[in-house]
Amino acid sequence: MALHDELTAVQRCVDDLVRTVGRLEQQAGDGIADVDVRRVRTDTDHLRESVALLRAAVPPPSPLESHKPEFVTIPDTPYDRSLWTDTGDLDDEGLGGCDRHAP
């Protein structure tokens, strides 16, 4: 996996952590000390800032890294034979001929 993909995965995990800590803060009245929840919130915010700094420090991906190959669907239907009218009889050339076999 490319470095930028890894950083994106880390960012998603930190975002999930921030949301979870937010829900924990809402339920903090159930016997959890406010000081402990604030410490976790502060650590979570610090982690989010650290990941943002790390992502900013990494150079942007090169065009080759960011280019994902495009999938092309090839239909199962036969091609229109009129597309090859000016190419001669391709069935008689090379291994495409019905009396030819691979070595």
C-alpha positions as CSV (number, residue, x, y, z in Angstrom):
1,M,0.0,0.0,0.0
2,A,1.3,3.5,-0.9
3,L,2.3,5.9,1.8
4,H,-0.6,8.2,1.0
5,D,-3.0,5.3,1.3
6,E,-1.6,4.4,4.7
7,L,-1.9,8.0,5.9
8,T,-5.5,8.1,4.7
9,A,-6.2,4.9,6.6
10,V,-4.7,6.4,9.7
11,Q,-6.8,9.6,9.3
12,R,-9.9,7.5,9.0
13,C,-9.0,5.6,12.3
14,V,-8.3,8.9,14.1
15,D,-11.6,10.3,12.8
16,D,-13.4,7.2,14.2
17,L,-11.6,7.7,17.5
18,V,-12.7,11.3,17.7
19,R,-16.3,10.4,17.1
20,T,-16.1,7.6,19.7
21,V,-14.5,9.9,22.3
22,G,-17.3,12.4,21.6
23,R,-19.9,9.8,22.4
24,L,-18.0,8.9,25.5
25,E,-18.0,12.5,26.6
26,Q,-21.8,12.6,26.2
27,Q,-22.1,9.6,28.5
28,A,-19.5,10.8,31.0
29,G,-22.1,11.3,33.7
30,D,-22.2,7.6,34.2
31,G,-19.4,7.5,36.8
32,I,-16.5,8.5,34.6
33,A,-14.4,11.3,36.0
34,D,-14.5,14.5,34.0
35,V,-10.8,14.9,34.3
36,D,-10.2,11.5,32.7
37,V,-12.5,12.2,29.8
38,R,-10.9,15.6,29.2
39,R,-7.5,14.0,29.2
40,V,-8.6,11.4,26.6
41,R,-10.2,14.3,24.5
42,T,-6.9,16.3,24.7
43,D,-4.9,13.2,23.7
44,T,-7.3,12.5,20.8
45,D,-7.1,16.2,19.6
46,H,-3.3,16.0,19.8
47,L,-3.2,12.8,17.8
48,R,-5.4,14.4,15.1
49,E,-3.1,17.4,14.9
50,S,-0.1,15.1,14.7
51,V,-1.5,13.1,11.8
52,A,-2.4,16.4,10.0
53,L,1.2,17.6,10.4
54,L,2.5,14.3,9.1
55,R,0.2,14.4,6.1
56,A,1.3,17.9,5.4
57,A,5.0,16.9,5.6
58,V,4.7,14.1,3.0
59,P,5.2,15.3,-0.6
60,P,2.1,14.9,-2.8
61,P,1.9,11.6,-4.8
62,S,3.4,11.6,-8.2
63,P,1.0,11.3,-11.1
64,L,2.0,7.7,-11.6
65,E,1.2,6.8,-8.0
66,S,-2.2,8.5,-8.0
67,H,-3.3,7.1,-11.3
68,K,-5.5,4.1,-10.9
69,P,-5.9,1.9,-14.0
70,E,-9.2,2.2,-15.7
71,F,-11.1,-1.0,-16.3
72,V,-12.5,-1.5,-19.8
73,T,-15.4,-3.9,-20.3
74,I,-15.0,-6.1,-23.3
75,P,-18.4,-7.4,-24.5
76,D,-19.0,-11.1,-25.3
77,T,-20.9,-10.3,-28.4
78,P,-19.1,-10.8,-31.7
79,Y,-17.5,-7.8,-33.4
80,D,-18.9,-6.4,-36.6
81,R,-17.0,-8.1,-39.4
82,S,-17.3,-5.0,-41.5
83,L,-14.7,-3.4,-39.3
84,W,-12.0,-5.6,-40.9
85,T,-13.1,-5.5,-44.6
86,D,-10.0,-3.6,-45.7
87,T,-7.5,-5.8,-43.8
88,G,-7.6,-8.9,-45.9
89,D,-8.6,-12.3,-44.6
90,L,-7.2,-12.4,-41.1
91,D,-8.4,-15.9,-40.5
92,D,-5.7,-17.3,-42.8
93,E,-2.8,-15.6,-41.1
94,G,-0.7,-16.8,-38.2
95,L,-2.2,-18.9,-35.4
96,G,-5.6,-17.6,-36.2
97,G,-6.1,-20.0,-39.1
98,C,-8.2,-23.0,-38.5
99,D,-5.5,-25.4,-39.7
100,R,-2.8,-23.8,-37.5
101,H,-1.8,-24.9,-34.1
102,A,0.5,-23.4,-31.4
103,P,3.9,-25.0,-31.3
